[in-house]
Amino acid sequence: MPNQNGEKYGFTGLFPITCGKTAELRTFLRSLDDTGTYPGGSPFSHVPIIHMARLFIIDRLAYQGTPAKADTLKSDYLVFLCDFDGASVDALVFALANSMRAEVTTIWSCCVGFPDVEPHDRFGEYFEKCQITTTLFFADQPQATVGQILKGLACRQRFGQLVRQVQSAPRNPDTLKQDFQAMWDLLQQDNPQPGEL
């Protein structure tokens, strides 16, 4: 099925930028990785269903040289690529509106036809109108949610730490078993968030 692989949805959107807003949008996009403002590395780390998000601007097409013709665009475009847990664009727009409303408004208000994040159904229709079908969507773990992947990474990280500790200071089997159990108990309580690992 296009756009889907297991429990994941792959969204690709091409949004025309309002004339004269490209420089403003480009400046704002470059600020999104400021760890002082966003300790998780990006405002998208606050959206619990997003695995990956990428934004970039297309403002011209490459000219391949003779005999090709030089192509021009009618507008500059914002490209938004996103892999998320869900079955439709509605899940994405709802999560974006609830988790990073200010950033979403700043980004997409530079684009033609942006209706605002409220009501969600109009915002969803806007995303669907600008969507490009993702026909060959690859997801390395199509059934795993963001939370499950983060839990797995935390488990690998803590187990690696335990192995390094044991290699540098060998323990008797009973102590090793207790240390492993303590690590396991901590993992059961741990719910890492995006940007923490």
C-alpha positions as CSV (number, residue, x, y, z in Angstrom):
1,M,0.0,0.0,0.0
2,P,1.5,3.4,-0.9
3,N,2.7,5.6,2.0
4,Q,2.6,2.7,4.5
5,N,4.9,-0.1,5.7
6,G,3.5,-2.0,8.6
7,E,2.5,0.4,11.4
8,K,4.5,3.3,9.9
9,Y,3.3,6.0,7.5
10,G,5.7,7.8,5.2
11,F,4.7,11.3,4.4
12,T,6.2,13.4,1.6
13,G,4.8,16.9,1.0
14,L,5.6,19.6,-1.5
15,F,4.3,23.0,-0.2
16,P,4.6,26.1,-2.4
17,I,6.2,29.0,-0.5
18,T,4.5,32.4,-0.6
19,C,6.5,34.8,-2.8
20,G,9.1,36.7,-0.8
21,K,9.0,34.3,2.2
22,T,11.8,31.9,1.3
23,A,14.6,33.7,3.1
24,E,12.5,34.1,6.3
25,L,11.6,30.4,6.2
26,R,15.1,29.3,5.5
27,T,16.4,31.3,8.5
28,F,13.8,29.7,10.7
29,L,14.5,26.2,9.5
30,R,18.2,26.7,10.3
31,S,17.3,27.6,13.9
32,L,15.4,24.3,14.5
33,D,18.6,22.4,15.6
34,D,19.5,24.9,18.3
35,T,20.0,22.7,21.4
36,G,19.7,25.7,23.7
37,T,16.1,26.1,22.5
38,Y,15.4,22.4,21.8
39,P,17.4,20.2,24.2
40,G,16.2,17.1,22.3
41,G,17.8,18.4,19.2
42,S,14.7,19.6,17.4
43,P,11.1,20.5,18.1
44,F,10.1,17.3,16.3
45,S,11.6,15.4,19.2
46,H,8.5,16.5,21.2
47,V,6.1,14.7,18.8
48,P,5.9,11.2,20.2
49,I,4.9,9.4,16.9
50,I,7.6,10.8,14.7
51,H,10.6,8.6,13.8
52,M,12.2,10.9,11.3
53,A,11.4,14.4,9.9
54,R,13.3,16.4,7.4
55,L,12.5,19.9,5.9
56,F,14.3,21.6,3.0
57,I,13.7,24.2,0.4
58,I,13.8,23.7,-3.4
59,D,14.4,27.1,-5.0
60,R,15.8,26.1,-8.3
61,L,16.4,23.1,-10.5
62,A,19.8,21.9,-11.6
63,Y,20.6,22.6,-15.2
64,Q,22.2,19.5,-16.7
65,G,23.7,21.3,-19.7
66,T,23.2,20.9,-23.4
67,P,21.1,19.2,-24.9
68,A,18.8,19.5,-21.8
69,K,16.5,22.5,-21.5
70,A,16.7,24.8,-18.4
71,D,13.6,24.2,-16.3
72,T,12.2,26.8,-13.9
73,L,9.8,26.6,-11.0
74,K,6.6,28.6,-10.7
75,S,7.4,28.9,-7.0
76,D,9.9,27.9,-4.3
77,Y,8.9,24.8,-2.4
78,L,9.1,23.5,1.1
79,V,9.7,19.8,1.1
80,F,8.6,17.9,4.3
81,L,9.5,14.2,4.7
82,C,8.3,12.4,7.8
83,D,8.0,8.8,9.0
84,F,5.6,8.3,11.8
85,D,3.5,5.8,13.7
86,G,0.0,5.9,12.2
87,A,-2.3,5.0,9.4
88,S,-3.1,8.4,7.9
89,V,-2.0,12.0,7.7
90,D,-4.6,12.8,10.3
91,A,-2.5,11.2,13.0
92,L,0.5,13.4,12.0
93,V,-1.3,16.7,11.8
94,F,-3.0,16.1,15.2
95,A,0.4,15.3,16.8
96,L,2.1,18.3,15.2
97,A,-0.6,20.7,16.2
98,N,-0.6,19.4,19.8
99,S,3.2,19.1,20.3
100,M,4.8,22.0,18.4
101,R,2.0,24.4,17.4
102,A,4.2,27.5,17.4
103,E,6.8,26.0,15.1
104,V,4.3,24.5,12.8
105,T,2.5,27.9,12.5
106,T,5.8,29.7,11.8
107,I,6.9,27.2,9.2
108,W,3.7,26.7,7.2
109,S,2.5,30.3,7.5
110,C,5.2,31.0,4.9
111,C,3.5,28.6,2.5
112,V,0.6,29.3,0.1
113,G,-2.8,28.3,1.4
114,F,-1.9,27.4,5.0
115,P,-5.2,27.4,6.9
116,D,-3.8,27.4,10.5
117,V,-3.5,24.3,12.7
118,E,-7.1,24.7,14.0
119,P,-9.4,23.1,13.0
120,H,-7.4,19.9,12.6
121,D,-9.5,18.7,9.7
122,R,-8.7,21.8,7.5
123,F,-5.0,21.4,8.5
124,G,-5.2,17.7,7.5
125,E,-6.8,18.6,4.2
126,Y,-4.0,21.0,3.5
127,F,-1.4,18.4,4.1
128,E,-3.2,15.9,1.9
129,K,-3.5,18.4,-0.9
130,C,0.3,19.0,-0.9
131,Q,1.1,15.3,-0.4
132,I,3.1,13.3,-2.9
133,T,2.5,9.5,-2.9
134,T,5.4,7.5,-1.4
135,T,5.3,4.4,-3.5
136,L,8.4,2.6,-2.2
137,F,8.4,3.4,1.5
138,F,11.1,1.5,3.4
139,A,10.9,1.1,7.2
140,D,13.7,-0.9,8.9
141,Q,11.3,-1.9,11.7
142,P,7.8,-1.5,10.3
143,Q,6.0,-2.9,13.3
144,A,7.9,-1.0,16.0
145,T,6.7,2.2,17.5
146,V,9.0,5.1,18.5
147,G,8.7,4.1,22.2
148,Q,9.6,0.5,21.4
149,I,12.6,1.5,19.4
150,L,13.8,3.9,22.1
151,K,13.3,1.2,24.8
152,G,15.4,-1.2,22.7
153,L,18.2,1.3,22.3
154,A,18.1,2.0,26.1
155,C,18.4,-1.7,26.8
156,R,21.3,-2.1,24.4
157,Q,23.0,1.0,26.0
158,R,22.6,-0.2,29.6
159,F,23.6,-3.8,28.8
160,G,26.7,-2.5,27.0
161,Q,27.6,-0.4,30.1
162,L,27.2,-3.5,32.3
163,V,29.4,-5.6,30.0
164,R,32.2,-2.9,30.1
165,Q,32.0,-2.7,33.9
166,V,32.3,-6.5,34.2
167,Q,35.2,-6.7,31.8
168,S,37.1,-4.0,33.7
169,A,36.2,-5.4,37.2
170,P,35.3,-9.1,37.0
171,R,32.6,-10.3,39.5
172,N,31.6,-13.6,41.0
173,P,28.4,-15.2,39.5
174,D,26.1,-14.1,42.4
175,T,27.2,-10.5,42.2
176,L,26.9,-10.5,38.4
177,K,23.4,-11.9,38.6
178,Q,22.4,-9.2,41.2
179,D,23.9,-6.5,38.9
180,F,22.1,-7.8,35.9
181,Q,18.8,-7.9,37.9
182,A,19.3,-4.3,39.1
183,M,19.9,-3.2,35.5
184,W,16.8,-5.1,34.3
185,D,14.7,-3.5,37.0
186,L,15.9,-0.1,36.0
187,L,15.0,-0.8,32.4
188,Q,11.4,-1.7,33.3
189,Q,10.9,1.7,34.8
190,D,12.8,3.6,32.0
191,N,10.8,5.3,29.2
192,P,13.3,7.2,27.2
193,Q,12.2,10.2,25.2
194,P,13.4,11.2,21.7
195,G,16.7,13.1,22.0
196,E,17.7,11.6,25.4
197,L,19.8,8.7,24.2
